[in-house]
Every structure is written in structure tokens, then in C-alpha cells.
Amino acid sequence: MADKWITTKGGDKGETSLCNGTRVPKDSFVVELYGTLDECQAHIGMARATCSYPHICEELCRLEQALGPVMGFVARCESLQSPDISYLEGIIGRVRGITGETFHFVRPGDSLPGASLHVARTVARRAERVAVKLYRNKELDDHSYAYINRLSDAIYALSLWIDHESRSGKESSCQ
């Protein structure tokens, strides 16, 4: 194949290669998991693109960047290590200090970037449902599963932070 810039044609028969060269069906749980994380990352990018708070944009950018190696690890890139949940727990702790200790469920839609993060959160929860299948079959390690489990919590916290900043005295239009 002379031209591999975007199209390799290697997946035209319903298979793809993992990072370690193993060929797997495109509907395997491994491919489903890193594809779902990719979708989550794109929604985080949408939130960042619509966010007007530079300090939060920086955090969203770091989270986007952190997801790349996680996807690579899931895709069996042997040079990458299992993700560390302390980063996600740090986000949750920092936001808790900003928005307060009281937990409550919120209705998405107070801000465009916050709503985008709620979409990312639901995609992260779908990724967790895929990950649990790999985890139960011992195809995903404890640290990676814990990271994926904690991902939706960190995204939820970030959505609370954005909406906290955007409210600044305004009431939600949806009562």
C-alpha cells in the first residue's frame, strides 16, 4: 500500500490491528472500549472548545491528553503503562473544594460546555460497561478498570465546576 495517510484498507474485512500487531474483529470489546473512550475524549474537546474559562479549559485539555495513553494502553501498546487514578481523584478533590461539599444530581443544560461534559460523562459510563466485560475476563487490569470507573466522576465534577462558574448569580432557565 503506497498511500497510508488516512486509509490503510487494512480494516476492509471487518478487522483491525491492535498496537501490538494482533488482528481482532472491529466489534471486539477491546476495540469497543478504546473507541468509546475516543468518543468521550471528543465530547470533552467540544466542552473545551465552548468553554470561556481558561483555568477550566486547561484542565479539560489535560484530561483530553491523559485519555490518549489510556486508549493506547487498552489497545495493547506495550510501551504504555496502566493509568493512574490519582489524576482523576485530584480533579474530583479540587472541584469539591471549589463547588462545595454538598452532592446533588443536576439537570444538564445550564451551560453549553457543561452540557457537553454531561454527554462525555454518559459516554464514559458506557465505556465502563464495556470495560467491565474485559475486566471480568481478566483482559483489563485493576488499575485500568478503576481509572475508567472514576473517569465519569471526574467529568461530572468538571461539569459542576463549569456550571458553578457560569451561574455566578444567574438562575437556571429550567426550573
N, C-alpha and C positions, 0 to 999 in steps of 0.2 A: 504494500500500500504506500503510494508515494505521498499522498496528502492526508495527514492525521491531525490537522489543526483542530477541528471540532469533531468531525465524523471519522470514526475509525472503521465502521462497518463490522466491528467485531461482535456487536450485540444483535445483529440482524436475525439471528436464530433463537432469540429469547434467552441468551446467556450473557454474562458479563464477567470480567475478571476482578477479583479482589486485589488488594495491594500486593499480596504475596504471590500473585500469579494464578491462584486457584480459580478455576472457572466454576461459576454457580448460576443457577437459574435466576432470572431477574426478579422472580417473585419469592426468593428465599427470604427468611426472616432477617438475615444479616443485611441484605440489600434494602429491605423494607425499613429496617431501623435507621441505617445511615441516610436513606432518602427522606425519612420523616424528620430526622434532625436537620437535614438540609432545608427542608420546608420551614421548620421552626426558625432557623437562622435567617431565612429570607424575611419572615414576618418581623423579627427583631430589627432587621435592616430597614423595613418600612417604618417602624416606630422611630428609629433613629433619624430617618430622612424627614420625618414630620415633627420632630421634637425641637422646641426652641430654647431648651435649657442646656447650655454647653456642658455643665458638670454631669448631667444625666446622659447626654449624648456620648461623652467619654466612657461612661460605664457600659452603655449599650454596645459601643464599639469593642470594648474589651471582652464582653460576653460573646459577641459575634466571632471575634478572633479565637476565643477559647474553644468554641464549638468545632472549629476546623480540625484540630488534633483529636478531638473526641471522635469525630466521624472517621478520621483516618485510623484510629485505634480499632474502632468497630469493624472497619473494612480490612482489618488484619495487616496493617502496616507495622512490620516487626520493629522498626526503629522508634516507634512511639510507645509511651508508657500509659498505663491506665490512668484515667483522670482523677484528680484530687478534689473532693467535695468541699474542702476548706474555702476555696474561692467562692463557691455559691453560698456557703454558710456566712461568709463575710458580707456578701451583698445583703442577705436577709437581715443580719445584725445591724448593719449601717442604716438600712431603711427603717428598721424598727425604731432606732434612735431618732430618726427624723420625723416619722409619721405618728409615733406613739405606740404604747404597749397594747392598746385595745384592738383585738382582732374582730373583724366583721366582714361578712361577704358583701361584695359590691356589685352593682349592675354596671357592666361595661358601657362606655359611651360618654363619659364626662369629658374626654378629650380624644382627638384622633390618635395621637401616639399611644395613649393609654389603652384605647380600644384595640389598636394593632397588637399591643402586648398581650391582651386577653386572647386574641386569636393565636398568638405564639404559644401562650400557656396551654391552650387546648390541644395544640399540635404536640407540645411537649408531653402532655398526658397520653396522647395516642402513642408517642414514641415509647413511653413507659409500658404501655400494654403490649407492644411488640417485644420490648426488651425482656419482659418477664418470661416470655416463652423461651428465649435464648438462655436466660439465667437458670431457669428450671432444668434445662437440658445441659447445663454446665458448659455452654458455649459463650458465656459472658461472665466475667469475674465479678466478685462482690463490689469492688471499688467502682467499676463502670456502672453497675446497676444502681448503686447508691447515688452516683452523680446524676444519672438520668432521672431517678426518682426525685432528687432535690431540685432539678432544673425548673420544673413548673412552679415550685415555691419561690425560687429566686425571681422568675419572670413576673409572678404575681406581685411580689414585693416591689419590683421596679414599676409596675403599672400603678400601684398605690402611690409611689413617690411622685410619678409624673402627674397624677390626678391631684395629689396634695398641693403640688406647686401651681397647677393650673387653676385650682379653685380660688386661692388667695382671696377669700371673702365672697366669691360668687356661689350661688346655689345651683345645683344641677337642674337642667331643664326638664328632667324626667323625674317626677315625684312619685 
